[in-house]
């Protein structure tokens, strides 16, 4: 029998947390509920979840800071939950490392669908410590992108890059100088069932650029009105 996937629910509203747990338990997930940021950080270590549902408005450490601290040690998928629906709040959450953002109130079926979609995207990611032969690897001057062990080495340094950032970089770099629209990238990396918008692509491109910068031999270019390309110079 397959082991149940574990979801950590971080929300100080016990009623909402219990409802979420009920929805996910019916879908055969194992859940744990915590009500504040400190408990969430401890639970990430002790419960070792496959995914975290993280409310932003928490007592003590807020959800943004919790996300930032989790990302310092773990690449576990994070879906933020918040009553804040402004673009700024969504973009900030994504920039801090969240994988998705849902506004409250939300439909239970949509929540379960998003949890499953995010977990599908992470399924099969190989730990970076594992050595695998016949790697899917792209090499450019001072840049190595390995999709088998999910590693990126730039200027001789191993970069901390979440799976979706790496997959986006790999996809662009696998067809140098080809322009991809935001919609194409969203479909290819996040999947046709993803219910977010194209700003997600922009946020991830921004994070990738901050990590790898530009090089004399390559860069990620914005083609205004069309999309992005990995340009080999």
C-alpha positions as CSV (number, residue, x, y, z in Angstrom):
1,X,0.0,0.0,0.0
2,X,1.4,3.4,-1.0
3,X,2.4,5.7,1.8
4,X,0.1,8.6,2.4
5,X,1.4,12.0,1.4
6,X,1.5,14.4,4.3
7,X,0.2,18.0,4.4
8,X,1.0,20.5,7.1
9,X,-1.9,23.0,7.7
10,X,-0.7,26.2,9.3
11,X,-3.7,28.4,10.3
12,X,-4.7,30.0,13.6
13,X,-8.4,29.7,12.7
14,X,-9.2,26.2,14.1
15,X,-12.5,26.0,12.2
16,X,-10.9,26.6,8.8
17,X,-8.0,24.3,9.7
18,X,-10.3,21.4,10.7
19,X,-12.3,21.8,7.5
20,X,-9.2,21.8,5.3
21,X,-8.0,18.7,7.2
22,X,-11.4,17.0,6.6
23,X,-11.2,17.7,2.8
24,X,-7.7,16.4,2.5
25,X,-8.3,13.3,4.8
26,X,-11.1,12.3,2.5
27,X,-8.6,12.4,-0.4
28,X,-6.3,10.0,1.6
29,X,-3.8,12.6,2.8
30,X,-2.3,12.6,6.2
31,X,-2.6,16.0,7.9
32,X,-1.2,17.9,10.9
33,X,-2.5,21.2,12.1
34,X,-0.5,24.0,13.8
35,X,-1.7,27.4,14.8
36,X,1.3,29.7,14.7
37,X,4.6,30.3,13.0
38,X,7.0,28.9,15.6
39,X,5.0,25.6,15.7
40,X,5.0,25.5,11.8
41,X,8.8,25.7,11.7
42,X,9.1,22.9,14.2
43,X,6.5,20.8,12.4
44,X,8.4,21.1,9.1
45,X,11.3,19.4,10.8
46,X,9.4,16.8,12.8
47,X,6.4,16.0,10.6
48,X,8.4,16.2,7.4
49,X,5.4,17.1,5.2
50,X,5.2,16.7,1.5
51,X,3.4,20.1,1.2
52,X,2.6,23.0,3.5
53,X,-0.6,25.0,3.5
54,X,0.4,28.3,5.0
55,X,-1.9,31.1,6.2
56,X,-0.3,34.6,6.1
57,X,-2.0,36.1,9.2
58,X,-0.5,34.2,12.1
59,X,0.2,35.2,15.7
60,X,3.9,35.8,16.3
61,X,5.8,35.1,13.1
62,X,3.7,35.8,10.1
63,X,3.3,33.6,7.1
64,X,5.8,35.6,5.0
65,X,8.5,35.1,7.5
66,X,7.7,31.4,8.0
67,X,7.9,30.9,4.2
68,X,11.3,32.7,4.2
69,X,12.7,30.6,7.0
70,X,11.4,27.3,5.5
71,X,13.0,28.2,2.2
72,X,16.3,28.6,4.0
73,X,16.5,24.9,4.8
74,X,13.8,23.1,2.6
75,X,12.3,23.1,-0.8
76,X,9.0,21.5,0.4
77,X,6.1,22.9,-1.7
78,X,4.2,25.8,-0.1
79,X,0.7,27.0,-0.9
80,X,-0.1,30.3,0.8
81,X,-3.6,31.0,2.0
82,X,-4.8,34.6,2.7
83,X,-7.8,36.9,2.6
84,X,-5.4,39.4,0.9
85,X,-6.1,39.4,-2.8
86,X,-4.0,42.2,-4.0
87,X,-1.4,41.6,-6.7
88,X,1.4,42.9,-4.4
89,X,0.6,40.3,-1.8
90,X,0.6,37.4,-4.3
91,X,3.8,38.5,-6.0
92,X,5.5,39.0,-2.6
93,X,4.5,35.5,-1.6
94,X,5.8,34.0,-4.8
95,X,9.1,35.9,-4.5
96,X,9.6,34.5,-1.1
97,X,9.4,31.0,-2.5
98,X,5.7,30.0,-2.3
99,X,4.5,27.7,-5.1
100,X,0.9,28.9,-5.2
101,X,-1.4,31.4,-3.6
102,X,-5.0,31.0,-2.8
103,X,-7.5,33.7,-1.6
104,X,-9.9,33.1,1.2
105,X,-12.7,32.1,1.1
106,X,-11.9,29.2,-1.3
107,X,-13.7,26.3,-2.7
108,X,-12.8,23.0,-1.1
109,X,-12.6,21.2,-4.5
110,X,-10.2,23.9,-5.8
111,X,-8.0,23.6,-2.8
112,X,-7.7,19.9,-3.1
113,X,-7.1,20.2,-6.9
114,X,-4.3,22.7,-6.3
115,X,-2.7,20.6,-3.6
116,X,-2.7,17.6,-6.0
117,X,-1.4,19.8,-8.9
118,X,1.6,21.1,-6.9
119,X,2.5,17.7,-5.7
120,X,2.4,16.3,-9.2
121,X,4.9,18.9,-10.2
122,X,7.2,17.8,-7.5
123,X,6.7,14.1,-8.0
124,X,9.9,12.3,-9.1
125,X,12.3,15.1,-8.1
126,X,15.6,13.3,-7.4
127,X,17.5,14.6,-4.3
128,X,20.6,16.6,-5.2
129,X,22.9,14.2,-3.3
130,X,22.0,11.2,-5.4
131,X,24.4,10.5,-8.3
132,X,22.7,9.4,-11.5
133,X,24.2,8.3,-14.7
134,X,23.0,9.6,-18.1
135,X,22.0,12.9,-16.6
136,X,19.8,15.4,-18.5
137,X,22.3,18.1,-18.5
138,X,22.8,21.4,-20.4
139,X,26.3,23.0,-20.4
140,X,27.2,26.6,-21.2
141,X,30.2,28.6,-20.3
142,X,30.2,28.9,-16.5
143,X,26.7,27.4,-16.3
144,X,25.6,23.7,-15.8
145,X,21.9,22.9,-15.5
146,X,21.2,19.3,-14.5
147,X,17.6,18.2,-14.6
148,X,18.3,14.7,-13.3
149,X,19.7,15.6,-9.9
150,X,18.0,19.1,-10.0
151,X,21.2,21.1,-9.6
152,X,22.4,24.3,-11.1
153,X,26.1,25.3,-11.0
154,X,27.0,28.9,-12.0
155,X,30.5,30.3,-12.0
156,X,31.6,27.2,-10.1
157,X,29.1,27.6,-7.3
158,X,26.1,25.3,-6.6
159,X,22.9,27.4,-6.5
160,X,19.9,26.9,-4.3
161,X,17.1,26.8,-6.9
162,X,13.6,25.4,-6.3
163,X,12.4,22.8,-8.8
164,X,10.1,25.1,-10.8
165,X,12.8,27.7,-11.2
166,X,15.2,25.0,-12.4
167,X,12.6,23.5,-14.8
168,X,11.9,26.9,-16.2
169,X,15.6,27.7,-16.8
170,X,16.2,24.2,-18.2
171,X,13.3,24.5,-20.6
172,X,14.4,27.9,-21.9
173,X,18.0,26.9,-22.2
174,X,17.2,23.6,-24.0
175,X,16.2,25.7,-27.0
176,X,18.7,28.6,-27.1
177,X,17.4,31.8,-28.8
178,X,13.9,30.5,-29.1
179,X,11.2,32.9,-27.8
180,X,8.5,31.4,-25.6
181,X,5.4,33.3,-24.6
182,X,4.4,33.4,-20.9
183,X,1.4,31.2,-21.7
184,X,3.6,28.6,-23.3
185,X,5.9,28.6,-20.3
186,X,3.0,28.4,-17.9
187,X,1.6,25.4,-19.7
188,X,4.9,23.6,-20.0
189,X,6.2,24.1,-16.5
190,X,3.1,24.4,-14.4
191,X,0.7,22.3,-16.5
192,X,-2.6,23.0,-18.3
193,X,-4.5,22.5,-15.1
194,X,-2.7,25.3,-13.3
195,X,-5.2,28.0,-12.3
196,X,-2.7,30.9,-11.7
197,X,-1.9,33.7,-14.1
198,X,1.1,34.7,-16.2
199,X,2.6,36.9,-13.4
200,X,3.9,33.6,-12.0
201,X,6.3,33.3,-14.9
202,X,7.5,36.8,-14.5
203,X,8.2,36.3,-10.8
204,X,10.2,33.1,-11.4
205,X,12.2,34.7,-14.3
206,X,13.1,37.5,-11.9
207,X,14.3,35.1,-9.2
208,X,16.3,33.1,-11.8
209,X,18.0,36.3,-13.1
210,X,18.9,37.3,-9.5
211,X,20.7,34.0,-9.0
212,X,22.5,33.5,-12.3
213,X,22.8,37.1,-13.6
214,X,24.0,37.8,-17.1
215,X,27.1,36.3,-18.8
216,X,29.2,37.3,-21.8
217,X,28.1,34.1,-23.5
218,X,24.4,33.9,-22.4
219,X,21.5,35.7,-20.7
220,X,17.7,35.5,-20.3
221,X,16.2,38.2,-22.5
222,X,12.8,39.7,-22.3
223,X,11.1,40.1,-25.7
224,X,8.6,42.8,-25.1
225,X,5.1,41.8,-26.1
226,X,6.1,38.2,-26.8
227,X,7.9,36.6,-23.8
228,X,11.3,35.3,-22.9
229,X,14.3,33.5,-24.4
230,X,17.6,32.1,-23.2
231,X,19.9,34.0,-25.5
232,X,23.3,32.6,-26.5
233,X,25.6,35.4,-27.4
